[in-house]
Amino acid sequence: MSLIEHRGERPVVPESAYVAPSAVLCGRVILGERARILHGAVLTAEDGEIRTGADVVVMEHALVRGRARNPITIGDAVLIGPHAHVNGAILEDGVFVATGASLFPGSVAGAGSELRINSVLHVGSTLPPGTVVPIGWIAAGNPAELFSPDRHEELWAVQRELDFPGTVYGVPRGTPMREIMARQTAFYGAHRDDRPI
């Protein structure tokens, strides 16, 4: 396992947890009892925190990213599938995140909800408890409405108001990529000072 101190913060791994030799925990990542972090998974607390409950499994090659404005909270008995992307979200108890599903900053997956293969929970969106997002569908809004991939225009009407660029990058819509990337490279430049533990 690769434990990395980032911005002066270190991961916390209880005795009952398992972190695979090829997994990475970076920064303030606090695992709950019996957490299982499998091969190739990356949990990186950029300038915030990632905190899991008990009996959580993060499967191969999943990415879990916490930020100051959107720390990660994962409840008890949560499964995050292979190649999933969880960025600045809250996952309540008993959530199932399937292979390739994505949750974006400020989103909340209610208790017992399911995000099936390659589904998306958009920024600032709340999935009510027990809701199932079908394979490849997008959930957006508060409460989240479910959109099939062919309903792009209807989705955009909801998505536009969720302010993806403001939530994720802290910039207004229409900001040139050159400016966004200058900010991003400066932010992620903090990793140059990381220290393996």
C-alpha positions as YAML, in Angstrom:
chain: A
units: angstrom
residues:
- id: 1
  name: MET
  ca: [0.00, 0.00, 0.00]
- id: 2
  name: SER
  ca: [1.10, 3.54, -0.63]
- id: 3
  name: LEU
  ca: [0.34, 5.92, 2.24]
- id: 4
  name: ILE
  ca: [1.18, 9.52, 1.39]
- id: 5
  name: GLU
  ca: [1.31, 12.64, 3.52]
- id: 6
  name: HIS
  ca: [-0.25, 15.53, 1.59]
- id: 7
  name: ARG
  ca: [-0.54, 19.13, 2.80]
- id: 8
  name: GLY
  ca: [0.67, 17.90, 6.21]
- id: 9
  name: GLU
  ca: [-2.18, 15.37, 6.57]
- id: 10
  name: ARG
  ca: [-1.76, 11.58, 6.82]
- id: 11
  name: PRO
  ca: [-4.10, 8.65, 6.21]
- id: 12
  name: VAL
  ca: [-5.57, 6.78, 9.19]
- id: 13
  name: VAL
  ca: [-5.97, 3.02, 8.73]
- id: 14
  name: PRO
  ca: [-7.45, 0.92, 11.57]
- id: 15
  name: GLU
  ca: [-6.05, -2.56, 12.32]
- id: 16
  name: SER
  ca: [-9.21, -4.21, 10.98]
- id: 17
  name: ALA
  ca: [-8.92, -2.55, 7.55]
- id: 18
  name: TYR
  ca: [-7.19, -3.93, 4.47]
- id: 19
  name: VAL
  ca: [-5.44, -1.75, 1.90]
- id: 20
  name: ALA
  ca: [-4.02, -3.60, -1.13]
- id: 21
  name: PRO
  ca: [-0.31, -3.20, -1.91]
- id: 22
  name: SER
  ca: [-1.10, -1.27, -5.11]
- id: 23
  name: ALA
  ca: [-3.74, 1.03, -3.60]
- id: 24
  name: VAL
  ca: [-2.98, 4.68, -2.72]
- id: 25
  name: LEU
  ca: [-4.24, 6.69, 0.27]
- id: 26
  name: CYS
  ca: [-3.16, 10.31, 0.03]
- id: 27
  name: GLY
  ca: [-3.76, 13.01, 2.65]
- id: 28
  name: ARG
  ca: [-6.52, 13.03, 5.27]
- id: 29
  name: VAL
  ca: [-8.15, 9.70, 4.42]
- id: 30
  name: ILE
  ca: [-9.79, 8.12, 7.48]
- id: 31
  name: LEU
  ca: [-10.91, 4.54, 6.98]
- id: 32
  name: GLY
  ca: [-13.62, 2.92, 9.07]
- id: 33
  name: GLU
  ca: [-13.48, -0.52, 10.65]
- id: 34
  name: ARG
  ca: [-13.13, -3.43, 8.24]
- id: 35
  name: ALA
  ca: [-12.74, -1.12, 5.21]
- id: 36
  name: ARG
  ca: [-11.34, -2.90, 2.15]
- id: 37
  name: ILE
  ca: [-9.41, -0.86, -0.42]
- id: 38
  name: LEU
  ca: [-8.55, -3.10, -3.36]
- id: 39
  name: HIS
  ca: [-5.78, -3.04, -5.96]
- id: 40
  name: GLY
  ca: [-5.25, 0.15, -7.91]
- id: 41
  name: ALA
  ca: [-7.84, 2.17, -5.98]
- id: 42
  name: VAL
  ca: [-6.86, 5.77, -5.23]
- id: 43
  name: LEU
  ca: [-8.31, 7.74, -2.31]
- id: 44
  name: THR
  ca: [-6.89, 11.26, -2.45]
- id: 45
  name: ALA
  ca: [-7.89, 13.98, -0.01]
- id: 46
  name: GLU
  ca: [-6.70, 17.02, -1.94]
- id: 47
  name: ASP
  ca: [-7.30, 19.83, 0.55]
- id: 48
  name: GLY
  ca: [-10.22, 18.28, 2.41]
- id: 49
  name: GLU
  ca: [-11.05, 14.91, 3.88]
- id: 50
  name: ILE
  ca: [-12.25, 11.44, 2.95]
- id: 51
  name: ARG
  ca: [-13.96, 9.53, 5.75]
- id: 52
  name: THR
  ca: [-15.46, 6.07, 5.36]
- id: 53
  name: GLY
  ca: [-17.78, 4.18, 7.63]
- id: 54
  name: ALA
  ca: [-17.48, 0.52, 8.56]
- id: 55
  name: ASP
  ca: [-17.63, -2.39, 6.12]
- id: 56
  name: VAL
  ca: [-16.87, -0.27, 3.05]
- id: 57
  name: VAL
  ca: [-15.33, -1.82, -0.06]
- id: 58
  name: VAL
  ca: [-13.60, 0.33, -2.69]
- id: 59
  name: MET
  ca: [-12.86, -1.91, -5.64]
- id: 60
  name: GLU
  ca: [-10.09, -1.99, -8.21]
- id: 61
  name: HIS
  ca: [-9.10, 1.25, -9.93]
- id: 62
  name: ALA
  ca: [-11.82, 3.38, -8.33]
- id: 63
  name: LEU
  ca: [-10.98, 7.04, -7.69]
- id: 64
  name: VAL
  ca: [-12.30, 8.78, -4.56]
- id: 65
  name: ARG
  ca: [-11.35, 12.49, -4.34]
- id: 66
  name: GLY
  ca: [-12.10, 14.84, -1.43]
- id: 67
  name: ARG
  ca: [-11.82, 18.63, -1.51]
- id: 68
  name: ALA
  ca: [-12.19, 21.33, 1.16]
- id: 69
  name: ARG
  ca: [-15.46, 22.61, -0.28]
- id: 70
  name: ASN
  ca: [-16.68, 19.06, -0.87]
- id: 71
  name: PRO
  ca: [-15.20, 16.50, 1.52]
- id: 72
  name: ILE
  ca: [-16.13, 12.86, 1.02]
- id: 73
  name: THR
  ca: [-18.30, 11.07, 3.55]
- id: 74
  name: ILE
  ca: [-19.04, 7.41, 2.94]
- id: 75
  name: GLY
  ca: [-21.49, 5.68, 5.26]
- id: 76
  name: ASP
  ca: [-21.48, 2.09, 6.49]
- id: 77
  name: ALA
  ca: [-21.87, -0.92, 4.19]
- id: 78
  name: VAL
  ca: [-21.11, 0.94, 0.95]
- id: 79
  name: LEU
  ca: [-19.67, -0.66, -2.19]
- id: 80
  name: ILE
  ca: [-17.76, 1.47, -4.71]
- id: 81
  name: GLY
  ca: [-17.22, -0.61, -7.84]
- id: 82
  name: PRO
  ca: [-14.25, -0.90, -10.18]
- id: 83
  name: HIS
  ca: [-13.38, 2.22, -12.18]
- id: 84
  name: ALA
  ca: [-15.97, 4.30, -10.32]
- id: 85
  name: HIS
  ca: [-15.33, 8.02, -9.80]
- id: 86
  name: VAL
  ca: [-16.49, 9.59, -6.52]
- id: 87
  name: ASN
  ca: [-15.55, 13.28, -6.29]
- id: 88
  name: GLY
  ca: [-16.68, 15.44, -3.37]
- id: 89
  name: ALA
  ca: [-19.84, 13.43, -2.71]
- id: 90
  name: ILE
  ca: [-21.73, 12.09, 0.28]
- id: 91
  name: LEU
  ca: [-22.74, 8.42, 0.15]
- id: 92
  name: GLU
  ca: [-25.14, 7.45, 2.90]
- id: 93
  name: ASP
  ca: [-25.38, 3.95, 4.42]
- id: 94
  name: GLY
  ca: [-25.92, 0.99, 2.10]
- id: 95
  name: VAL
  ca: [-25.20, 2.76, -1.20]
- id: 96
  name: PHE
  ca: [-24.15, 0.66, -4.21]
- id: 97
  name: VAL
  ca: [-21.95, 2.36, -6.82]
- id: 98
  name: ALA
  ca: [-21.44, 0.05, -9.81]
- id: 99
  name: THR
  ca: [-18.56, -0.22, -12.26]
- id: 100
  name: GLY
  ca: [-17.79, 3.08, -13.98]
- id: 101
  name: ALA
  ca: [-20.41, 5.15, -12.15]
- id: 102
  name: SER
  ca: [-19.57, 8.79, -11.34]
- id: 103
  name: LEU
  ca: [-20.64, 11.07, -8.50]
- id: 104
  name: PHE
  ca: [-19.66, 14.73, -8.73]
- id: 105
  name: PRO
  ca: [-18.99, 17.45, -6.10]
- id: 106
  name: GLY
  ca: [-21.84, 18.39, -3.83]
- id: 107
  name: SER
  ca: [-23.89, 15.33, -4.74]
- id: 108
  name: VAL
  ca: [-25.62, 13.12, -2.18]
- id: 109
  name: ALA
  ca: [-26.55, 9.48, -2.75]
- id: 110
  name: GLY
  ca: [-29.30, 8.69, -0.25]
- id: 111
  name: ALA
  ca: [-29.29, 5.56, 1.90]
- id: 112
  name: GLY
  ca: [-29.79, 2.35, 0.00]
- id: 113
  name: SER
  ca: [-29.61, 4.01, -3.42]
- id: 114
  name: GLU
  ca: [-27.97, 2.34, -6.42]
- id: 115
  name: LEU
  ca: [-25.96, 3.90, -9.22]
- id: 116
  name: ARG
  ca: [-25.73, 1.20, -11.84]
- id: 117
  name: ILE
  ca: [-22.98, 0.71, -14.46]
- id: 118
  name: ASN
  ca: [-21.73, 3.98, -16.01]
- id: 119
  name: SER
  ca: [-24.45, 6.10, -14.43]
- id: 120
  name: VAL
  ca: [-23.87, 9.68, -13.23]
- id: 121
  name: LEU
  ca: [-25.00, 11.70, -10.20]
- id: 122
  name: HIS
  ca: [-24.42, 15.31, -11.22]
- id: 123
  name: VAL
  ca: [-22.95, 18.18, -9.16]
- id: 124
  name: GLY
  ca: [-25.16, 19.46, -6.36]
- id: 125
  name: SER
  ca: [-27.75, 16.75, -7.01]
- id: 126
  name: THR
  ca: [-29.48, 14.66, -4.34]
- id: 127
  name: LEU
  ca: [-30.58, 11.12, -5.02]
- id: 128
  name: PRO
  ca: [-33.40, 10.21, -2.62]
- id: 129
  name: PRO
  ca: [-32.94, 7.09, -0.48]
- id: 130
  name: GLY
  ca: [-33.64, 3.83, -2.28]
- id: 131
  name: THR
  ca: [-33.48, 5.34, -5.78]
- id: 132
  name: VAL
  ca: [-31.98, 3.28, -8.62]
- id: 133
  name: VAL
  ca: [-30.18, 5.08, -11.46]
- id: 134
  name: PRO
  ca: [-30.32, 2.71, -14.46]
- id: 135
  name: ILE
  ca: [-27.28, 1.71, -16.52]
- id: 136
  name: GLY
  ca: [-25.87, 4.74, -18.32]
- id: 137
  name: TRP
  ca: [-28.50, 7.19, -17.04]
- id: 138
  name: ILE
  ca: [-27.87, 10.60, -15.44]
- id: 139
  name: ALA
  ca: [-29.43, 11.87, -12.21]
- id: 140
  name: ALA
  ca: [-29.55, 15.66, -11.87]
- id: 141
  name: GLY
  ca: [-31.32, 18.17, -9.64]
- id: 142
  name: ASN
  ca: [-32.48, 18.36, -6.06]
- id: 143
  name: PRO
  ca: [-34.24, 16.02, -5.71]
- id: 144
  name: ALA
  ca: [-32.59, 14.30, -8.65]
- id: 145
  name: GLU
  ca: [-34.59, 13.60, -11.77]
- id: 146
  name: LEU
  ca: [-33.48, 10.62, -13.86]
- id: 147
  name: PHE
  ca: [-32.55, 11.15, -17.51]
- id: 148
  name: SER
  ca: [-31.83, 8.55, -20.17]
- id: 149
  name: PRO
  ca: [-28.83, 9.44, -22.36]
- id: 150
  name: ASP
  ca: [-31.07, 10.42, -25.31]
- id: 151
  name: ARG
  ca: [-32.73, 13.24, -23.30]
- id: 152
  name: HIS
  ca: [-29.78, 15.64, -23.50]
- id: 153
  name: GLU
  ca: [-31.82, 18.83, -24.09]
- id: 154
  name: GLU
  ca: [-34.07, 18.14, -21.09]
- id: 155
  name: LEU
  ca: [-31.03, 17.25, -18.97]
- id: 156
  name: TRP
  ca: [-29.23, 20.44, -20.02]
- id: 157
  name: ALA
  ca: [-32.16, 22.54, -18.77]
- id: 158
  name: VAL
  ca: [-31.57, 21.10, -15.28]
- id: 159
  name: GLN
  ca: [-27.78, 20.68, -15.54]
- id: 160
  name: ARG
  ca: [-27.15, 24.29, -16.60]
- id: 161
  name: GLU
  ca: [-28.55, 25.52, -13.27]
- id: 162
  name: LEU
  ca: [-26.30, 23.15, -11.27]
- id: 163
  name: ASP
  ca: [-23.21, 25.23, -12.19]
- id: 164
  name: PHE
  ca: [-20.66, 22.52, -12.95]
- id: 165
  name: PRO
  ca: [-17.77, 24.95, -13.67]
- id: 166
  name: GLY
  ca: [-18.45, 26.95, -10.50]
- id: 167
  name: THR
  ca: [-18.81, 23.87, -8.32]
- id: 168
  name: VAL
  ca: [-15.85, 21.92, -9.68]
- id: 169
  name: TYR
  ca: [-13.42, 24.65, -10.76]
- id: 170
  name: GLY
  ca: [-14.62, 27.76, -8.91]
- id: 171
  name: VAL
  ca: [-15.07, 29.73, -12.15]
- id: 172
  name: PRO
  ca: [-18.05, 31.07, -14.09]
- id: 173
  name: ARG
  ca: [-19.33, 29.20, -17.16]
- id: 174
  name: GLY
  ca: [-17.45, 30.29, -20.25]
- id: 175
  name: THR
  ca: [-14.07, 30.71, -18.53]
- id: 176
  name: PRO
  ca: [-11.38, 29.76, -21.07]
- id: 177
  name: MET
  ca: [-9.71, 26.37, -20.58]
- id: 178
  name: ARG
  ca: [-6.30, 28.07, -20.43]
- id: 179
  name: GLU
  ca: [-7.41, 29.93, -17.27]
- id: 180
  name: ILE
  ca: [-9.06, 26.85, -15.75]
- id: 181
  name: MET
  ca: [-5.97, 24.75, -16.35]
- id: 182
  name: ALA
  ca: [-3.63, 27.41, -14.93]
- id: 183
  name: ARG
  ca: [-5.67, 27.22, -11.72]
- id: 184
  name: GLN
  ca: [-5.76, 23.41, -11.78]
- id: 185
  name: THR
  ca: [-2.02, 23.00, -12.34]
- id: 186
  name: ALA
  ca: [-1.32, 25.41, -9.46]
- id: 187
  name: PHE
  ca: [-3.74, 23.52, -7.19]
- id: 188
  name: TYR
  ca: [-2.41, 20.05, -7.99]
- id: 189
  name: GLY
  ca: [1.15, 21.36, -7.80]
- id: 190
  name: ALA
  ca: [0.83, 20.87, -4.04]
- id: 191
  name: HIS
  ca: [1.54, 17.17, -4.71]
- id: 192
  name: ARG
  ca: [5.17, 18.07, -5.43]
- id: 193
  name: ASP
  ca: [5.63, 18.28, -1.65]
- id: 194
  name: ASP
  ca: [3.96, 14.91, -0.88]
- id: 195
  name: ARG
  ca: [5.87, 12.47, 1.33]
- id: 196
  name: PRO
  ca: [5.50, 8.70, 1.35]
- id: 197
  name: ILE
  ca: [4.92, 7.38, 4.88]
...
